[in-house]
C-alpha cells in the first residue's frame, strides 16, 4: 500500500512522481462528464472554446446579413428587401459584428491563451469566467431572437438619439438593442478583470514584465481599455432605456437633456472599441511572426510601448466620429491632430514587423500569409484613416461608402485577418490536430482577393457620393456598375470563408495529429500537450528568458511545492514575478449558470417594467449567495 | 455498446429536441411583430365598412380588423404614428394633451360616445355635433385607425407595453405608457363631465 490513496490534508507535488501528479491533478482539475458537468465547468480552455465557437457562429450569421444587403444593392430599385427590413439588417450586421463577434472573440482568445502563455493553471476568477460566457450567449441569442420576431433594432449600430429615443423609435426594438449592449458589457468587463489579474498575479515564476509575450501585453492593454471604455456605453445604454421606459430626460433638449451627450458617451466607448479589437490582433501577429521567420520579434520594447501608447491615445480621439455635428473649430483641430498622432505608434508596430520579416527567413505557412495580408490591408485602411482624420476631407465623405470602405479595411484587415491566422496557428493547440495547408491557402487567397475586390470599389462609390445605409438607389445614378461588381466580389469573399469553415470542421475530426509544439514556437503554451490537460501544466514552469522554449534547451525548469489534492496555483509579484503565495482556485460550480439566467431574466424583464430591477434582484441575490456559500471543499481553506 | 435503455433515451431526447425546435419556430411565428407601412387597398376598403349603431355609440368593427389582429390598438408602431397624427392634425387645439379644453377630455374615463374603437373612428371620420370636424377627406383610413387607437390608449386604466413614451418636448403630463391615466394625470381646470357636451 503506497500513500497514494490516503487523502492527507497536504499532498504536495514535491513528493510525487510525474504519473501520480498527473493522476491527482486530472481528478482535481477535471470536468465531470455529462450535461451538468459541462454546464458547471470553469476550465478556461473549455469556456474559451465555447466562446470562440459561439462568436464564429455569430460571424456566419452577420456575414449572411451582409450577403443579403449586397443582394439587395446589386441593382438599382431592387425590391428584394423592404426599407424597414433593410434598416434592421444593417443595424444587426454592425451590432452583431462589433458586439457579438469581434470583441467577444478577442476576449475569448485571451481567456484561452493568456493562462497558458503565462504558465498558470486557470484564469483568475474562473466562475466569473463561466458566468461571462452564459451572459454573452444569452445576450447574443436575445438579439437574434428579436430579429426573428421582426423586432430587431433599426437605428444603426450606434443608435443615435433622437432617432433611437422614445419619440422616433416605437416598440421594443431599441430597448432590445440597448439591453443586448448591457449583456455584452457585463461579459466583456468580466473577461477584462480576469485577464488583468491573471497577468499581474499569476505569471510563472521568473516571467518579469519584460519577459511577457507581446500577445499577453496586448491582452492586458485591451483589458484596461475595456475597463475604462465600457462604463461609458453602459451609462449610455442604461439612460437610453430609462428615457424610453420611465420618461427620464437625459437626451431631451427641451427639458434640459442633451442629444449630443449620447454621441460623446457612445464614441468615448466606440473609438477605444476599435482598438479593443485591433490590439489583440497586434499581439497575435507579434507572437506568431517570430515562429515563421526563425528569429525573435524585432523591437520588443518598442512594440510594447507602442501598444500602451495606442491604448492611451485611443481615449483621445473619439470626437473624430462627430466632425460634422458642428463642434467648436478648436476642438475639431485638436482631435484631428490626435487622430493623426495615433498613426505613429501604429507605424512603429508595422516597421517592427517588417524588420522582423526582413531579418529572418520567412516560411510561408498559412498563418504567415494571413499576417502579410493583414499588413497590406491594414496599412491601406490606416491611410484612409489619416485621410478622414482631417476635417475638410471628412466633411466631404462623412456617411458615404468611403467610410464603409475605410472601417472594413481597418476591422477586417486589422482584426479578422490576424484572427484567422491565429486560428490556423493555435488550432493545433486547441484540438490537437493540424488544419489543412492546402485548404488554408485557398481560404487565404479567396478571402484576400474577395475582400479587396469587394471593399476597394467602395472608396470610389463613396467619392461618387453614395451614402451609407440606403436600401436602394435610382438607375440614373452612376453607381449601379460598381455595386454589381461589389456584390459579385462579395461572393468570392463568402466562398473563402466557406472554405475556412469547411477546413475547421474537417480538421476537427480528421486533421493530422499535432504534437505539443508543431510550429517550433518559443512561448509557454507550446510546452504542454495539445490539447492541454485540464490543469495546463504538470508542474508550473520557471521562466528565465523572453523565449522560454528555446530549441537548444531540452528541459524546462519547473517549480514545485503546490498541493495536488485541491485546486491550487502560484501567486507571484507584479513586476518580477517572484513567488508570493499558494492560492486556491475555485472548483466547478453550477451557480454561475443559474446566476446568469437570473441576471438575464432581470435584464430582459426590465425592458418592460422598471419594477423588474427590484423583484428581479431577488433571484439574482439568491443565485449569488449560493454561488459564494462555502461548500466545505478543500478550496475553501485559506 | 449502447444498451436499449440508452437508445430509447436518445430517441426520446431527439424527439424532444425536434418538438422544442418546432415549438420555438411556431412561437416566433406567432409573436412576430411586423410593421405595416401601407395597407393593402382592398383591406383598407374593408376597414371602412364598420357598422355603427343608430345612436352613434358603439357598433361592430369589420371582420378584417380582427383578422389583422387589431393592429391600431396593439402595435407600438401604429400607436406612435397615432401620436404624431394627433399633433400634426392639431387635435391638441381643442383636446390639449388629452386633458381636454374646448373639446372633451380623453383621460378622465368619461366617453361621450363610448370607449369602443368603432365610435372613436366614427367621431374622427364623420365628425360630431358641437364642433368636432370630420376628417374623412383629410386622413386615410389607416391614419384614422392609428389616431383612434392612440386616443383610446390615452385614457387607458392599465398601460400597455406598446403605448408610446414621452416626446422630446416640454412636458405637461407623464407619458402614455404610464397608467391609470385618470389617477396620474392633471385632468384640467374643471371637471368636464357630464355637462361638457350634449349627452347622446
Interface residues (C-beta under 8 A of the other chain):
Chain A: X82 X84 X145 X148 X149 X150 X151 X162 X165 X166 X167 X170 X171 X172 X243 X244 X245 X247 X249 X251 X252 X253 X254 X255 X259 X608
Chain B: X28 X31 X32 X33 X34 X35 X37 X75 X76 X77 X79 X80 X81 X161 X162 X164 X165 X166 X167 X168 X169 X170 X171 X174 X175 X177 X178
